[in-house]
Amino acid sequence: MAWEIDFKFRGRARKLRCLVTEVQGPERLCLSNESGGQTGDVAISVLTLAPQRSRVLGSVEMKPKNLSARLLLQSMRFAKGSLDRKFKSRLHDWAMQMSQSVSLNSR
């Protein structure tokens, strides 16, 4: 399964191709993506802590393929602290939304 996504980033139209590379039941999902001058991998894992509690772990790895992508990733390294906070916040929001969706469907 794959998606081709068109979006605007920093005032320019971008294309992203995202491919599901691994699915292990409800515990793990891995995606591979390619956009212009960079490739990357995304992994999302869900660990069951208790019957009503889970922990969501997410990781993103990006690799540049040309100089402009290398410069973009370098600037992202400098902003790593704020990007990590934003990523954690959005992953938390997504997990809460999924939790609410599951609880509504189980009623």
C-alpha positions in Angstrom: 0.0 0.0 0.0 1.3 3.4 -0.9 0.3 7.1 -1.0 1.4 10.0 -3.1 0.9 13.2 -1.2 1.1 16.8 -2.6 1.6 19.6 -0.2 3.2 23.1 0.2 6.2 23.5 2.4 8.1 26.8 2.7 6.1 28.2 -0.2 6.9 25.5 -2.7 4.8 22.6 -3.9 6.2 19.2 -2.8 5.5 15.6 -3.6 5.9 12.8 -1.1 5.6 9.1 -1.9 4.9 7.0 1.3 5.0 3.2 1.2 4.0 0.8 4.0 7.0 -1.5 4.5 6.0 -3.5 7.6 2.9 -4.2 9.6 3.0 -6.5 12.6 -0.5 -6.8 13.9 -1.6 -3.9 16.0 1.9 -3.5 17.6 4.1 -2.0 14.8 3.8 0.0 11.6 6.8 1.0 9.4 6.7 3.4 6.5 9.3 4.4 3.9 9.0 7.7 2.2 10.7 9.6 -0.6 10.4 13.3 -1.5 12.6 15.2 -3.9 16.1 15.1 -2.5 15.5 12.9 0.6 14.3 9.6 1.8 13.2 8.5 5.2 11.7 5.8 7.4 9.0 6.2 10.0 8.3 3.5 12.7 5.4 3.6 15.1 5.2 0.9 17.8 2.5 0.4 20.5 3.5 -1.3 23.8 0.7 -2.6 26.0 1.4 -1.6 29.6 -1.9 -2.7 31.2 -5.4 -3.6 29.8 -6.4 0.1 29.6 -2.9 1.7 29.0 -0.5 1.6 26.1 2.6 3.5 25.2 3.2 4.8 21.6 6.8 5.0 20.4 7.6 6.8 17.2 10.8 7.4 15.3 11.8 9.2 12.1 15.0 8.8 10.2 15.7 11.0 7.2 18.6 10.7 4.7 19.5 13.4 2.2 20.2 12.6 -1.5 21.4 16.0 -2.6 23.0 19.2 -1.3 19.7 21.2 -0.7 18.3 18.2 1.3 21.5 18.1 3.3 21.2 21.8 4.2 17.5 21.3 5.2 18.5 18.4 7.5 21.3 20.4 9.0 19.0 23.2 9.9 16.6 20.6 11.4 19.5 19.3 13.5 20.0 22.8 15.0 16.2 23.0 15.8 16.1 19.4 17.2 14.8 20.4 20.6 11.8 22.3 19.3 11.2 19.7 16.6 11.3 16.9 19.2 8.7 18.7 21.4 6.4 19.3 18.4 6.7 15.7 17.3 6.0 14.4 20.8 3.0 16.7 21.1 1.5 15.7 17.8 2.1 12.0 18.5 0.4 12.5 21.8 -2.6 14.2 20.2 -2.8 11.4 17.6 -2.7 8.7 20.3 -5.4 10.5 22.3 -7.6 10.7 19.2 -7.0 7.0 18.5 -7.9 6.2 22.1 -11.1 8.2 21.9 -12.0 6.6 18.6 -11.5 3.1 20.0 -13.5 3.8 23.2 -16.4 5.2 21.1 -16.4 2.1 18.8 -16.3 -0.3 21.7 -19.5 1.1 23.3 
